[in-house]
Amino acid sequence: MTLPQLGLALDRRPPESLVPLLVALYRWCVPSTIEPGAPEPAAVLATPASAGRVPAGRPLGLWVGSAAEAGSAAAGRAAAILSDDPAAVDAAGDRGVLAPAGNHAAGRSWVSPFVRSRLRWARGLPEVAVLEQAGDGWRWPGLADPLADDLVPTAMACASAVAVAEPGRLLEAMAWGAPCVTDPAAAASVGAEAGTHLLIGADAGGRRGQAADLAADRALASRLSWAARRLVERRHDAGRAAMRLVELLGLRPTLPDGAFASARLQLSLLGTPGDATIASRFAEATAWPSMR
C-alpha cells in the first residue's frame, strides 16, 4: 500500500499541540517538509503566511492560531482548517479540525450503561457499582483495599458511574463511556459541561453522592455516557482528528491495484477496531491487505 505525501509548509515552528496529530497522520500519509525539486505532495498543510507556496490545484490544510486567522483570505481556499484554539475551529465550521494534545480514545471502546449492566450481571459483580478515585487509590464497592492499577481500566469499562477528580483519569473514564462526576476545575480543563457531558460535585462526598444518584438514573447515565465519549473523540483524540483531516484533504492510501482505500478510512471513522470481524471480512471479500 502506498501512502500519499502531505507537504508541510509551516513558516514557524509548529506548536507542541500539533505533534500528536502529525504522529497520528503517519497511518494514512507521510507528512514531510516541501523541498525544492521534490515531487509535488498530494496535499499541503500550511500557515496563512506560507499558503502562497501551495502548488496550484493541491488541497490545502491551514494551521491557524486564532478565530481571526480562520477568517483570513487564505482560509477561504482551504479544504481544512486546523487549530489548537476551539474558537478558531468553531469559526471554521465543517472544515474545522481541533488538534488534540493527546490520544485518549485509543484502545478504549465506548461501553454503554446497558452493556455495563449486562457485564456486571455476567461476572457476578454488584448490580450497582460506583468506582471512586479516593485519596488512597481507586475504590470499588465491597473491596477492603484499593484496586490494583491494572484493574482500573476494566473497572472504568463496567462501573455504573465513576467519581473522579484528576483530569487525565477523567478523560480515560469518559473515553470508556463511563457516566462521570468530577469537580469544576477538572471539567473545565477537559472542556466538559455540567449536565451535558458529566455531573459536578464540589468535594469527595458530593461526588460520591452524585455518582450514586447517577447510577440509579439510567436515562441520564446513557445520555452523559455518549456525550462524554463524543467529546473525547472531538477534542482529545489525535487519531480521530488525523482521520478527519485525511478525509477533508482527500488523502487516500493507494493499494497495489490502484484502488483507493476509502472504505478503510470510513470503517475507522466509525470507530471500527482493526481486529473487528467486519474489518477482516471486508479485507477477505475484496482481497485487500490486512486493515490493521
C-alpha positions as CSV (number, residue, x, y, z in Angstrom):
1,M,0.0,0.0,0.0
2,T,1.3,3.4,-1.0
3,L,0.8,6.4,1.4
4,P,0.3,9.8,-0.1
5,Q,2.6,12.7,0.9
6,L,1.3,15.6,3.0
7,G,3.6,18.5,2.3
8,L,4.4,20.8,5.3
9,A,4.8,24.5,4.5
10,L,4.9,26.0,8.0
11,D,6.6,29.3,8.3
12,R,7.2,28.9,12.0
13,R,7.9,26.1,14.4
14,P,4.7,24.1,14.9
15,P,3.2,24.2,18.4
16,E,3.5,21.2,20.6
17,S,-0.2,20.5,20.2
18,L,0.3,19.8,16.5
19,V,2.9,17.0,17.2
20,P,0.4,14.2,18.3
21,L,-1.7,14.9,15.2
22,L,1.4,14.7,12.9
23,V,2.3,11.4,14.5
24,A,-1.2,10.0,14.1
25,L,-1.2,11.1,10.4
26,Y,1.6,8.6,9.6
27,R,-1.1,5.8,9.5
28,W,-2.7,7.5,6.5
29,C,0.0,9.6,4.8
30,V,3.6,10.8,5.0
31,P,4.0,14.3,6.4
32,S,7.2,15.9,5.2
33,T,8.6,19.3,4.6
34,I,8.3,20.6,1.0
35,E,11.8,20.6,-0.6
36,P,12.8,22.3,-3.9
37,G,12.8,19.8,-6.7
38,A,10.8,17.2,-4.8
39,P,7.7,15.6,-6.2
40,E,4.5,17.6,-5.6
41,P,2.6,16.4,-2.5
42,A,-0.9,15.2,-2.7
43,A,-2.0,18.0,-0.2
44,V,-0.3,20.7,1.8
45,L,-0.5,21.8,5.4
46,A,0.5,25.5,5.7
47,T,0.1,28.6,7.8
48,P,-1.6,31.8,6.4
49,A,1.8,33.4,5.7
50,S,3.0,30.4,3.7
51,A,-0.2,29.4,1.9
52,G,1.1,31.1,-1.2
53,R,3.7,28.3,-1.6
54,V,1.0,25.7,-2.1
55,P,1.1,24.2,-5.6
56,A,-2.0,25.1,-7.6
57,G,-4.8,22.6,-7.5
58,R,-3.5,20.9,-4.4
59,P,-5.8,20.6,-1.4
60,L,-4.8,23.0,1.4
61,G,-5.0,22.4,5.1
62,L,-4.4,25.6,7.0
63,W,-3.0,25.9,10.5
64,V,-4.4,29.0,12.3
65,G,-3.8,30.4,15.8
66,S,-7.0,32.3,16.3
67,A,-10.6,32.8,15.1
68,A,-9.4,35.9,13.2
69,E,-6.9,33.8,11.2
70,A,-9.7,31.3,10.5
71,G,-11.5,34.1,8.6
72,S,-8.4,35.2,6.6
73,A,-8.2,35.3,2.8
74,A,-6.0,32.1,2.8
75,A,-8.7,30.3,4.8
76,G,-11.2,30.9,2.1
77,R,-9.5,28.4,-0.2
78,A,-8.6,25.9,2.5
79,A,-10.3,22.4,2.5
80,A,-9.5,22.0,6.2
81,I,-8.6,24.5,9.0
82,L,-6.6,23.2,11.9
83,S,-6.0,24.9,15.3
84,D,-5.5,24.2,19.0
85,D,-7.9,27.0,19.7
86,P,-11.5,25.7,19.9
87,A,-12.9,29.2,19.0
88,A,-10.9,29.1,15.7
89,V,-12.2,25.6,15.0
90,D,-15.8,26.6,15.7
91,A,-15.3,29.6,13.3
92,A,-14.2,27.2,10.6
93,G,-17.5,25.2,10.7
94,D,-17.5,21.9,9.0
95,R,-13.9,22.4,7.8
96,G,-12.6,22.8,11.3
97,V,-10.3,20.2,12.9
98,L,-9.1,20.6,16.5
99,A,-5.5,19.4,17.2
100,P,-5.7,17.4,20.4
101,A,-2.8,17.3,22.8
102,G,-3.3,13.5,23.3
103,N,-4.8,10.3,22.0
104,H,-7.2,9.5,24.8
105,A,-9.7,7.3,22.8
106,A,-7.0,5.0,21.5
107,G,-7.6,1.4,22.7
108,R,-10.7,2.4,24.7
109,S,-14.1,1.4,23.3
110,W,-17.4,3.1,24.3
111,V,-19.3,0.8,26.6
112,S,-22.9,1.9,27.1
113,P,-24.6,1.8,30.5
114,F,-26.9,-1.1,29.3
115,V,-23.9,-3.2,28.2
116,R,-22.2,-2.3,31.5
117,S,-25.1,-3.7,33.5
118,R,-25.0,-6.9,31.5
119,L,-21.3,-7.3,32.0
120,R,-21.7,-6.9,35.8
121,W,-24.5,-9.4,35.8
122,A,-22.5,-11.9,33.8
123,R,-19.4,-11.6,36.0
124,G,-21.3,-11.7,39.3
125,L,-20.4,-8.1,40.2
126,P,-22.7,-5.7,42.1
127,E,-25.8,-4.6,40.3
128,V,-24.9,-1.0,41.1
129,A,-21.2,-0.3,41.2
130,V,-19.7,3.2,41.7
131,L,-15.9,3.5,41.1
132,E,-14.4,6.3,43.2
133,Q,-11.0,7.9,42.9
134,A,-10.1,8.3,46.6
135,G,-7.1,9.6,48.4
136,D,-5.5,6.2,48.7
137,G,-6.4,4.9,45.2
138,W,-9.4,3.6,43.3
139,R,-12.3,2.2,45.4
140,W,-14.7,-0.5,44.2
141,P,-17.7,-1.5,46.3
142,G,-17.2,-4.5,48.5
143,L,-13.4,-4.4,48.5
144,A,-11.4,-3.5,51.5
145,D,-8.3,-2.4,49.6
146,P,-7.9,-0.1,46.6
147,L,-7.9,-1.7,43.2
148,A,-4.6,-2.6,41.6
149,D,-3.7,-0.1,38.9
150,D,-4.0,-2.7,36.1
151,L,-7.7,-3.3,37.1
152,V,-8.8,0.3,36.9
153,P,-9.4,0.4,33.1
154,T,-11.6,-2.7,33.4
155,A,-13.5,-1.1,36.3
156,M,-14.0,2.1,34.3
157,A,-15.5,0.0,31.5
158,C,-18.1,-1.7,33.6
159,A,-18.9,0.7,36.5
160,S,-22.4,2.2,36.8
161,A,-20.7,5.6,37.4
162,V,-17.3,7.0,38.2
163,A,-16.4,9.7,40.7
164,V,-13.0,11.2,39.6
165,A,-11.1,14.4,40.1
166,E,-7.9,14.0,38.1
167,P,-8.3,15.4,34.6
168,G,-6.2,12.7,32.9
169,R,-8.2,9.9,34.6
170,L,-11.4,11.8,33.9
171,L,-10.7,11.7,30.1
172,E,-9.9,8.0,30.4
173,A,-13.2,7.2,32.1
174,M,-15.1,9.4,29.6
175,A,-13.4,7.5,26.7
176,W,-14.8,4.3,28.1
177,G,-18.2,5.9,28.2
178,A,-18.4,5.9,32.0
179,P,-21.1,8.3,33.4
180,C,-18.8,10.6,35.4
181,V,-18.9,13.0,38.3
182,T,-16.0,15.3,38.8
183,D,-15.1,18.7,40.2
184,P,-15.4,22.1,38.4
185,A,-11.7,22.5,37.7
186,A,-11.3,19.1,36.1
187,A,-14.4,19.6,34.0
188,A,-13.2,22.9,32.8
189,S,-9.8,21.6,31.9
190,V,-11.2,19.0,29.5
191,G,-13.9,21.3,28.1
192,A,-16.8,19.3,29.6
193,E,-20.1,21.0,30.5
194,A,-22.1,20.1,33.6
195,G,-25.4,18.4,32.7
196,T,-24.2,17.8,29.1
197,H,-21.1,15.6,29.5
198,L,-21.0,14.9,33.2
199,L,-22.1,16.0,36.6
200,I,-20.3,18.2,39.1
201,G,-19.5,17.6,42.8
202,A,-17.5,20.2,44.7
203,D,-15.9,17.7,47.2
204,A,-15.3,14.0,47.5
205,G,-18.6,13.4,49.5
206,G,-20.6,15.4,46.9
207,R,-19.1,13.5,44.0
208,R,-19.8,10.1,45.8
209,G,-23.4,11.1,46.4
210,Q,-23.9,12.4,42.9
211,A,-22.4,9.3,41.4
212,A,-24.8,7.1,43.4
213,D,-27.7,9.1,42.1
214,L,-26.4,9.0,38.6
215,A,-26.0,5.2,38.7
216,A,-29.7,4.9,39.5
217,D,-30.8,7.2,36.6
218,R,-30.4,5.1,33.5
219,A,-31.7,7.7,31.1
220,L,-29.3,10.4,32.3
221,A,-26.4,8.0,32.6
222,S,-26.9,6.9,29.0
223,R,-27.1,10.5,27.7
224,L,-24.0,11.6,29.6
225,S,-22.1,8.4,28.6
226,W,-22.5,9.0,24.8
227,A,-21.9,12.8,25.1
228,A,-18.7,12.2,27.1
229,R,-17.3,9.7,24.6
230,R,-18.1,12.1,21.7
231,L,-16.4,15.0,23.5
232,V,-13.2,12.8,23.9
233,E,-13.3,11.9,20.2
234,R,-13.8,15.5,19.1
235,R,-11.3,17.3,21.4
236,H,-8.9,14.8,22.9
237,D,-8.2,12.1,20.3
238,A,-5.4,12.9,17.8
239,G,-6.1,9.6,15.9
240,R,-9.6,10.7,15.0
241,A,-8.5,14.2,14.2
242,A,-6.0,12.7,11.8
243,M,-8.7,10.7,10.1
244,R,-10.9,13.8,9.8
245,L,-8.0,15.8,8.2
246,V,-7.3,12.9,5.8
247,E,-11.0,12.9,4.8
248,L,-11.2,16.7,4.2
249,L,-8.0,16.8,2.2
250,G,-8.9,13.8,0.1
251,L,-5.8,11.8,1.1
252,R,-6.2,8.1,0.3
253,P,-3.7,5.3,0.7
254,T,-3.4,3.6,-2.7
255,L,-3.4,-0.2,-3.0
256,P,-1.2,-2.1,-5.4
257,D,-4.0,-2.4,-8.0
258,G,-4.6,1.4,-7.9
259,A,-7.8,1.3,-5.9
260,F,-8.3,3.8,-3.1
261,A,-8.7,2.5,0.4
262,S,-11.6,4.8,1.2
263,A,-13.6,2.0,2.8
264,R,-10.8,1.5,5.3
265,L,-11.0,5.2,6.3
266,Q,-14.7,5.1,6.6
267,L,-14.7,2.0,8.8
268,S,-12.1,3.7,11.1
269,L,-14.1,6.9,11.3
270,L,-17.0,4.7,12.5
271,G,-14.7,3.5,15.3
272,T,-14.2,0.0,13.9
273,P,-11.3,-1.8,15.6
274,G,-8.7,-3.1,13.3
275,D,-9.3,-6.6,14.5
276,A,-13.1,-6.4,14.3
277,T,-14.8,-9.2,12.3
278,I,-16.3,-6.8,9.8
279,A,-12.8,-5.5,9.0
280,S,-11.3,-8.9,8.4
281,R,-14.4,-10.0,6.4
282,F,-14.2,-6.9,4.2
283,A,-10.5,-7.4,3.6
284,E,-11.1,-11.0,2.6
285,A,-14.1,-10.1,0.3
286,T,-12.1,-7.6,-1.6
287,A,-8.7,-9.5,-1.4
288,W,-7.2,-6.4,0.1
289,P,-4.3,-6.4,2.6
290,S,-5.0,-6.6,6.4
291,M,-6.8,-3.5,7.6
292,R,-5.0,-3.4,10.9
